[in-house]
Amino acid sequence: MQDKTPSQQSCSFVSLDGDVCDEVLFEQVKKRNGKTIFKPQFVYHYKSLKSSLQELMLRPEFESTMNNWRLRNVVPGTYYDIYDGKLFKTLIDNTGLPFSTLRNPLYATLNVDWFQPFDNVNYSCGTIYMCINNWKREDRFKEENIILVGLMPVGKEPKLDRINTYLKPLVDEFLELENGVMMKTGAKPDGIKIHCALLMLACDIPACRKVAGFAAHSSGHACNKCEDDSYWLKKMQVLADSVELPAGFESVDQKIASGFTNFMADNWKSWCLLYSPFVLTGILPKENMRNWMDFVNACRYILKTGIQPSEVDKAHELFLDFNRVAEGLYGNKCLAMNQHLHGHLKQTIEDFSASHAYWIFSFERCNGYLGSFKNNRKNVEVTFMKKFLEKYNLQHNTIRAYNKAIKSPSPSSPSFQLQKDMKTFLHERIKVGGRSNDRVKRQIEERFVATEFAESCVNLDINVTGSEPLPLGVVPPKVLTKTVIEESHYKCLLDFYDAAYPGAMALGLLNSDLVAPPFGARWPTTSVCIEKFVSIRLGGKTINSAETRSHSGSCIQSLFIGQNHEKVEAWPGRVLYFFRHSQRASQGKEVQEKDHVFAFVRFFKPLNNTFYANKYNDQGLEVWQSLYSDLCRDSVFPISRIYSPIALAKKPSRGTVDDNNNHIVIIPLQRNVFS
């Protein structure tokens, strides 16, 4: 706001077709003292990219890891992260040299999106986010690591030629950063030269085409066969309500019955991968269902955390088959720009690697964070920008204060207590599986080999004991207090050790007061004490156990050798809990004490009746009994043997007297690659 009359009161912007905007830039506001001031109609809230990168460089955890991508564990023949893509490898600087050869290159991903912060109010808030791909993939999309560049005013999406106004400051900064900018770091206060390049644009299709300057796409109603939409939608909703989802998938609640209204990106992912193969069976004609499953199976490949070139080719063929058959089933009017762009996903993966390295779900979630901030519905962009910066910069400012405090270590110094508190704070932040120092963290990273871990799941000839190295972060930092294992579960554990360590003699645990189990064991000195925890993280996905509040997300599938000892079969089960158990055993002259990490699993019984099994075969689904198999040594299950999480649903009733409701439908997911 300003007191004097502005020198320019209307906008002089000239559009591409030659029209002058001529909108009034200021409104006159009379204050209580009678003074008139000029208030801007709209204010574009922009946070300098260079300023945000400078704050990032002052964070010790980023400075020390920004070039770790050069030392990453590469799985040959697999797209896992954005560094495996062709575009990353071929990106050049303004001199024509590979960008990766620069000393400190930063790779950025841009996201532009609009969301409605208010219910029942037609007001769109435009956001511009940035993430830096030098972060590890598991850290890249954490809210504290995402940069909020700007919030666009006006309350509605700008037209194609107007969005350049908001992008220009960012483009100017990128041009400067491409040549290199000196920035201070905690280790080098004199500064180092940083180069930053925009590697990719990751938005939903309408926003992406607008930001990139492409023509807007249009879509049509794909299905012209349904005459009574409400009946089918209600029936589909009943089926969807019976589905138990894995952790990390968003439920659709009542959104199907209401005509798929307010579906967000997470809802569409759940619908496509998990709900639709089950819900649409028996509703769509067989030929139409087979066509839809081509699309679902293509998405299952595309959404893997690590994907091989052969799988990329398979997904590409499935997308093309889906489009060709859909055109014959529904007519060419059903094909929109979205379907055409599916044919370019192969090129996108080859250029930028696996989709998890850059997908936009995390940016969508940031919109949810912004929308959760309390506001008075006036100048919401100001409120969102201030609160976002306050919330996620607070801890980083505290760390910088700690770095300054260590220069005054005297106990009489006012900063001495801050130093002490910050040591505790940083100590807690780096805890790994109950152990809390960098040395242990490095040991875990050095011992773990991704290819060996992946092989132990699918190669059943490998003897897996449960003591093998796990990916960093699988075991949560905080476990439940020690507890005594149930007698029946303990017997399963002993049977497992007998098979895992043939000919071994148990030595038990030294100096333990819980080494004498009350129920005669064959390994009499094996501890009955375990450490329970309710969930784990595998391949970037959470797997829960039945000890979580909702029980949801606790179902998995694993591979076993069938009864004929030739065919490998996938068996579904429910994880009751995860636990860690220490055991000392001697094999020959060697004595070792090892931590073993297991899931205790109850596997479902197979179905003898093939009537329902045949019904779901074409969709890749299986029907099993909801009853559990008897407890055995297989219930003690090493973490590395888990193939993938699954969804399950109750089998729909046929309405007959002999109909058995003790059946469930298994909805599988693709196995993820771990690295």
N, C-alpha and C positions, 0 to 999 in steps of 0.2 A: 504494500500500500504506500501511497505517496501523497503529499499535500499539493504539490504543484500539478498543473495540467500537463498530462503526458504530451510529448512532442508528436507521437504517432498514436492516434486514437482508434484506427481501424487497421485490419490486417491487409497487407499488400501482397499476400501470397498469390502466385499465378499458377493455376493448375495446368495439367498437360494439354488440355484442350483450349487453353488461352484465357479462361475465365478468371477474373480477379475475385478473391474471397470477399473482401470488404466487410467482414464481420467486425462488430464493435469489440474492442479489446478490453475496455475498462467500463465499470459502472460507477456512478457517483453515489457515495454514501455520506449522509449527513450525520455527524456525531452529536452527542448530547450537548456539547458546548457550542453547537451551531456551526462548527467548522466542517467543511466539505472535503472529503478525501476521495481518491480514485482507487478502486479495488479491482484487480484483474478478474476477468470473467472466469478464466481457468488457469491453473498453475500446473505445469508439468514437473513432477517431483523426480529428480534424477540424481542418483548417487554415482559419482565419478568412478569409472572402472579402474583407473590408475590408483585412486584412493583405496578402493576395496582390495586391490592386489597388494598394495603396500601393507595394509593391515594383515593380509594373509601371510606375507613374507616375514612378519614379526612374530608369527606363531611358531614356537619351536618344533611342534610336531609336523608342520608342513615343510619348514626349511630343511629338516633332516631327512625327509622322505620324498621330496619333489622330483628327484631323479632316480628313485628306486625302480621305476619302470624299466630302466636299462638292465637291471639285475633280476628281472622277474623269472619265475619258473615257467618255461614255455613247453606246452604239450604239442608235439609235432602233429600237424594235420588237423588241428582243432581251432576253431574260432572261439576265443573265450572273452577277451577284452578288446577295447577299442584299439589297442596297440597292434593287434593281429590283423587289422584291416588294411586294405590296399591304400586307402587315402592317407592313413597315418604314415605309412612307409614312403609314399611318393610326394607328400606335401613339401613344397620348396619355399625358400625365403625370397626376398626381392632381388637377390643376386643370382638366383637360379640354383643355389646349393640346397641339399636336403635340410629341412627345418630341424630334423632330429640331430644334426651334427653341431648345432649351436650349443654353447656351454650350459645355458639355463633356459630351455624352451618351455613355455606353458601352452597347453592345448585347451581351448575353451569350447563349450557347447552352449548354444543360445536357445532359449525357450521363450516364446511369446504366447500369451493366453489371455482369455477374458473369463471372468466368473461373476456370478451374481451374489453379492454379500448379504442381501436382504431377501427374506421370504415375501412373496406376493408383491414385489416392487420391481418394476422394469428398469433396472439400473445395472449396467455392466462395468466392472472395474478391470482395466487392462494392466497386466503385469509383464515385466521383462525380467527374466531370470538368467543367471549364468552359472555354470558349474565348471570347475577346472579338472580336466581328466588326468592330471598328474596324481591326484588322490587315488588310493586303492579303490577298487570297485565297491567294496563294502562300506567305505567311508565317503565316497564321492557324493552321494545324494542325501547324506544326513543334513538336517535343516540348518545346523550351524555352519555347514560348509558350502551351502548354496548362497550365491550373491544375488541380492535383490537390486537390480540396476535401476529400474524406474517404474513408476505407476502413472498410467495415462489417464488424464481427466476426461471430461465431457459426459461420462455415464453411458456411452454406447461405443460400439466398435467403429473406428474411423474407416473411411472409404480407402480404397486401394492407393490412391495418389496422396492421401493425407498422412499415411503412416510413416512416410519418409521423414516428416518433421520430428517424430519421436526417435527415429533410428539414427538421425544424422550425428548427434553428439557421440553416440557409441561408435559409429563408423570412423569418425575423426580420431577417437582414442585408439582404435585398433590400428589405424594407419601409423600412428606414432609408436605404438607398442611393437609393431612389426620391425621397426628399425632399432628397437632396443631402448630401454629406459632404466636409469640407475635407481635402485631401491635399497633401502636399509634393511638389514636383517639382524636378529639377535646376536648371531655369531660374528657378523661383519658390519659394524655400525657405519663404516665408511661407504657401504653400499656395494652391490653387485649388479651387473647388467642383466636385465630380464627382457626376454622376447616373448610376446604372446600372440597367438594366431587363432582365428576362429576356425575350428576344424569342421563343425557341422551345425546344422539348424535342426532341432528336435522339437516339433510342435505337432498338434493335431492337424489334419489335412487342410481345413479351411484357413487356419492361422498361418500354416506353412506356406500356402500358395499366396497369401496376401503379403507376408513379410518378404518372400523371395521375389515378388513381383509377377507371379504367374496369374493366368486367368482363373477366375473363381470356378469351382466345380459345381455340378448340379447332381441331384440324386432323384430317383423315382421309387415308387412303391414296388418292391420286388415280387410280391405275391398277388396275383389277380384271381386266385382259385377259391379263397375263403369267402363264403357268403355270410357266415355268422361269426364274426371275429370274437365277440364277447364270450360265446359258449366255449370256444377252443382256448381262449386266453385263461378263463377260469379253471378249465380242466388242467391246463399246463401249470397254473399256479399251485394247484393241489399237489401235483407231482413234485414240483420244485421245492415245496415246503418240507418234503420228506428227505431231502438230500442233506447229508452231513459233509461239510466242506473241509478240506485241509486248511491248516493255518496259512494266513496270508491271502486268502481269497475272500472277496466281498460277497455277502449274500444279497439276494435280489428282493427279499421281503415280499411286499405286495405289488411290486412294480410291474410284474408280468400281467397280472389281472387288470391293471389300469392301462394296458396298452403300451408297456415298456416306457412309460413316462419317467422323466428324471433319471434315466440311465446314465451313469458316469462311466469313465474308462474302465475302472476296476470291475464294475458290474458287467460290462460287455465281455471282459476277459473271462470272468466266471461263467457267464452264460455260454460262451462259445466253447470253452474247453471242457466244462464239467456238467452244466445243466442240460444243454441242448441234446447231446447224444442219448441221454436217458429220457428227457421230457418229450422229445419229438418222435420217439419210437412208437409206432402205432397211430400217430396223428398224421404225419406226412406219408404219402404213398412211398412204396419201396424205392422206386427209381429216384424220386425227389430226395429221399433220405440218403441214398448212396451219394448223390450229388453234394448234399450238404456235408457229409462226412469227409469228402475230399477236402473241403475248406477247413474243417476242424482238424484233420490230421496234418494239413499243411501248417496250421497255426501251432500245433503241438511241437513241430520241428522248429519253427521260427522262434518260439518263446523259450527254448532251452537255454540254460545259462552258458553252455558251451556246445557248439555245433560244428560238425565236420563237413568238409566240402561235398561229400556224397549225400549228406542229409539236406544240404542247401539245394542241390540239384533235384532231389526227390520232392522237396517242398515246392520248388518252382514248377515242376511238372503237375503236381496236384492243383496248384492255383490255376494253371492254364486249362487243365481238364475241367475244373469247376466252372470256369467262365464259358468254355465251349458247350458243355452240357446244359448249363443254366440258360444260355441263349436259346437252345432248342426247346427247353421246357417252358420258359416264361416269355420268350420273345426278346428281341434286341433292346426293347425299351427298358428292360430291367437292369441292363448293364450301365453303370455310371462310372465316373472318373475313379472312384475308389477301386472298383474291380480292375480297371486298367493299371492302376498303380501297383496292384499286387504282383504284376508281372515284372516290376522293377525291384522287388524286395531282394532278389538274388544279388543284383548289382550292389544294392545298399549294404548287404552283409559282406560282400567281397571288398567293398570300399572301407567300411567302418567296423567290421567284425560283428560279434554276436549282439543281439538287440538289447540285452541287459546292460551293455556298456553305455547306452545312451537313451534308453527309453524314457518316456515323458511322465510316467506315473508319479515319480518323485516331485516333479514340478507341479503336477495337479494337486498333490498333497499339500504343497506350500500354499496353494490357494485356500485350502481348508484352514491352515494356520492363520493366514491373514483374516479370513472370515470369522475366526473365533475371537479376535480381539474386540473388546467392547468399544463402541463408538456412539456418537450422537446423531449419526446419519447426515452429518454436515462435514464437508471437506474430508471425506473418508480416506482419500489418498494420503493426506497429511498424517492422519492417525496411524494408518497401516505402516507407512514408511518409518515413522518415529518408533513405534512399538517393535517392529521387526528388528531394527538396528539396535534398540535398547536390549531386547531379550537375548539375541544371539551374539552380540559383541561383548556382553557383560563378562562372561567367563574368560574371554581372550584378553580383555583389559586387565582382569585380575592376574592373569599369568604374566603380563608385561610388568605389572606392579611388583610381582614377585621377583622378576629378573632385576629390577631396579633395587629391590630391598636387599638382595644378597651382597650389594656393595657396602652395606652397613650392618655387619654381623654382630656388633656389640650388643650384649644383653640389655644395656641401658637404652639402646636405640628404640625409638617408637616403632620402627619397622621390624624389630626382632621377632615379635609375636606373629606378624604377618608371614615372615619367612618360615617360621615353625608350622603355622597352619597350612601354608601352601605346600610344604613338603608332604604333609599328610594328605592333602588334596590330590597332588600329583601321584603319590604312592597308590592311592585308591583307584585312580583312573586307569592304571596300567596293569591291574590285577589280571592274571590269566589262570583260569581254572583253580582258584584258590591259592595260587602262588603269585608273588607280587614283585618280580624284578625283571629287568630287561634281559638278563642272562638266560633265565628260564624261557622267556619269550623267543629269544634267538635260537635256543636249543630246539624248541618245538618246530620252528620254521625250517631249521636245517635238517631235522630228522624226517619230516614229513615229505613224502614223494607222491605227487598227485597220481601218476600213472599206476603205481603200486596199489594205492588206495582204491582207484577205480577198478583195477583188475581183480581185487579180492572180493568184489561184489558179484562179478559175473563168472569168474573162474572157480568152480566149486571144488577143484582139485587142490586148491591152496588151503593149508591148515591155518585158519584164523583163530587166534586165541583170545582176542579182545584187548591185548596189550600193545597192539600196533600203534604207531604214531597217528594222531588225528589232525585234521586241519585246525589251524589256530582259531579259537573261539567256539569250538563245538561244545565243550563243557562250559556251562555258565560260570562267571566269576564267583558267584555265591551259591553254595549248595545247602541243602537242608541239613539239620543236625544229624549226627549219626543215629542209626536205629538198628534194631535187630531184625534180621530177615525172617520171614515166615518159614515154618518148618518145611512145608511142601515145596516152597521156592528154594530153600536151602538144598534140599535133595536134588533138585534140578541143577543147581549150581555145581554140586559135587559130580554129578553125571557129566556135566559139560567139561569140567577139569580132567576127568578120566579120559575123555575123548581127545581133548586138546593137548594134553601132556601124557601121551602113552608111556607107561613104564616109569613115570616120575614118582618121587616120594615127597609127600608134603612135609614141609618144615614149619609151617605156620608163621606167625608174626612174633618177633621178639618183643619182650617187655609189654605184652598185651594182656589185659585182664579179661578179654572176651575171646579167648582162644579155645575154650572147652564147651562145645555145643552140648546142650542138654539132651539131644536126641541122637544116639549113637551113629556117628558118621564114619565112613570108610577113610576119610582124611581127618583124623580126630583133632588135629591142631589147626584146622582151617577156621578162620575167624567167622563168626556169625554177624559181625558188624559191617554195615554198608553205609555209604553216603548216597542218599536219594536226591534226585532233582527232577523237575516236572517237564522240562523241555530241552531241546538241543537245537543248534543251528548247523545245517548241512547244505552246502552248495548255495548259500545265500537264502535258504528257506528254513522256516521254523517248523519243527515237528514236535507236537505236544504229546502229553501222555494223559491217561485217564484221570490223573490226579489234579489236572487243571479244573477250574470251576465248572466249565461247560462241557467237558469231555470231548469237545469238538477238535478236529485236527489231530487225532491220536491214532489214525489208521494208516498202515503201511502195507507194502507188498515186498516179498523177498523171494529169491530163487532157491529151489530145492531140486534134487534129483528125484525123478518119479519112481513109481514102484517097479517099473521095468528096468531101472538103472541105466537108462539111455536118454530118455526125454527129460529136459529141464523144464520145470513148471514153476509158475509164479503163484505164491500162496499169500492171501491177504490175512491180516491180523490186526489186533488192537494193542498198542503199547500201554501196559498198566502203569509202568514207571521206568525211569532211567536210574542207573545206580553205578557207583564206583566201588571196586572191591580190591584190596591188596592181598597178594598171595606170594609166599616164598616156596619154591620147589627146587629139587635137585634133579638134574638129568645127567647121569654120569658123575663127573667130578665138578661140574659147574653148578653153582648155587646162585639163584637170582631172586630178587624181590621186585615184583612188578605191580603197577596199577593196571587194573582191568576195567574197562568201561563197557557196560551192557545196557540193552533195553530188555525189560522183562515183558514178553509178548504172549498173548493168547491168540492162537491162530484159529480161524473159522473152519468149520467142517465143510468138505466139498459136497456138492449136490449130486444125487444119483439120478434124479429125474431130468431128462434133457429137454422137456417141453419149453420151459422158459429160457433155458440156456441157448437154444436155437434161435429164439426170438431176438436176442440181443447180440448174436454173434457178429452180424454185419457191422455193428457199431463199435466192435472191439470191447464190448462190455461182457462181464461174466456174472452168473448167478450162483451164490453160495448160500449155505445155511447160516442163520444168525447165531447158531449155537457154537460153542467153542470146542475144539479138540482137547483131548486129555493133556494134562501137564506132562512135559518130558524135557530132556536136555535142550531141545530146540527152542524152548521158551526163553532160555538164557541166550540172548542174541547179541553178538558183537555189533557195534555201531556201523562198522564198515560194510557189514553184510546187508544193510538196509538198501533196497533197490530204489524205492521212491515212495513219497506219500501218495495216498489215494483218497478219493471221495467214495462214499457209499450212500445208497438210498434204499428205502423199504420197497419191496416188490409190490407193484399195484395189484390189488385183489381182482380176481375174475368174477367174483360175486357168486361162486358156486359153494355147495355145502362142504365139499372135500377140499376147498381151497386152503392151502397152508400159508399162514402169515409169517412163518419162521424162515423166510427167505430174504436175502438182501442182494442188491445189484452193485457190483464193484465197478467204479469208474476210474480207470487208471490214468496216471500222468507219465510223461516221459521222464527218464532218469536224467538228472543234471550232472554236469561235469564239475569236479571239485579241483580247485587250484589255489 
